[in-house]
């Protein structure tokens, strides 16, 4: 398309994504950009160290993670912006929801859980400790896509944000048993402190922050 004799160009926005981050969250986050015809989105999934290296090398406008990071050995400072938080729920096979609240009724339940180094798992472990409950763990995974598959196919209960299994909940394959009290997964945009963001990026970050 030509405007005033000059070819219209698209604005490229490059976003790094933590490898195991919920794809449903990422898709929902970038949805406002998908409606803009003058924007081209570049997504790159990597481990956290590689994402931070990419920021330093100016490969990304910002990166999406579900954890905050401290300064590295070179005293690099990072700017964190909390975008959203999701409540964590117990999800299990449809029609098998216990009639009582956790931990009552969960004595003979098998679990698929996030890895022990994740925020979701730490929240669940704390709730178990308070209630003197020992979970029988069938499987663990640090990848939300894998947790989704395990939740769908294992017949066990899972602990995760319902957004991860939204399709299975809508279809009736899985059921949300209960929301865990004061347990959340947080999502952050991380960038360099002096990074100059375009108005398009700033609008996107403001829009998502408004959902808190």
Residue, then its C-alpha position, 0 to 999 in steps of 0.5 A: x500500500x502506498x501513501x503519499x508516494x511512500x511505501x507503508x512500513x510495519x512496526x516490528x515489536x520483538x517479544x521474548x517469552x519464557x519457554x514454559x509460560x502459558x501459551x493461552x496467556x501469551x496469546x491473550x496478551x498480544x491479542x490487541x497487537x494482532x488487530x493492528x495492520x501496521x504492526x509485525x510481532x516477533x515472538x521468541x521462546x527461550x530460557x530465562x538466561x537467554x532472554x536476559x542476554x537478548x535484552x542486553x543485546x537489544x534483541x527484544x523490546x521486553x520479555x514475558x516471564x512469570x517470575x521476577x529476577x534479581x541483578x546478575x553478576x555484572x550488576x545489571x538492573x532489570x525493570x519489572x512491570x506486573x502485568x497480570x495475576x491469575x488465581x490458582x485452582x484445583x482442576x480434575x476430571x469432570x464429575x469427580x469433584x469432592x463434595x468438601x473443600x481441600x484437604x477433606x475429600x482429597x485423601x486418595x487423590x493423585x496429583x500432577x503438579x508444577x515443578x518445585x521451583x515455580x510460584x504455583x508449586x510454592x503456593x500449593x506446598x504452603x497450603x499443604x503444609x498449613x493443612x498437614x496434607x501430603x500430596x501423592x504426586x503422579x507427575x511434575x512438569x515446569x512447562x504449562x503446555x505439558x501440565x495441560x496435557x497431563x491434566x487432560x489425560x492422567x485422571x489426576x488432579x492438577x494445580x494451575x491457573x484455569x486459563x491453562x486448560x480453558x478449552x478442556x473446561x469449556x468442553x466439559x472434559x475437566x472441571x474446576x474443583x475450587x480456587x485455592x485461597x491467596x494463591x496466584x501466578x504473576x506475569x511480568x514484563x521485564x526490560x532494561x531501565x533506560x529502554x525507550x518503548x514505542x507508543x504501541x508497546x506502552x499502550x499494550x503494557x498499560x492495557x494489560x496492567x489495567x486488568x490487575 
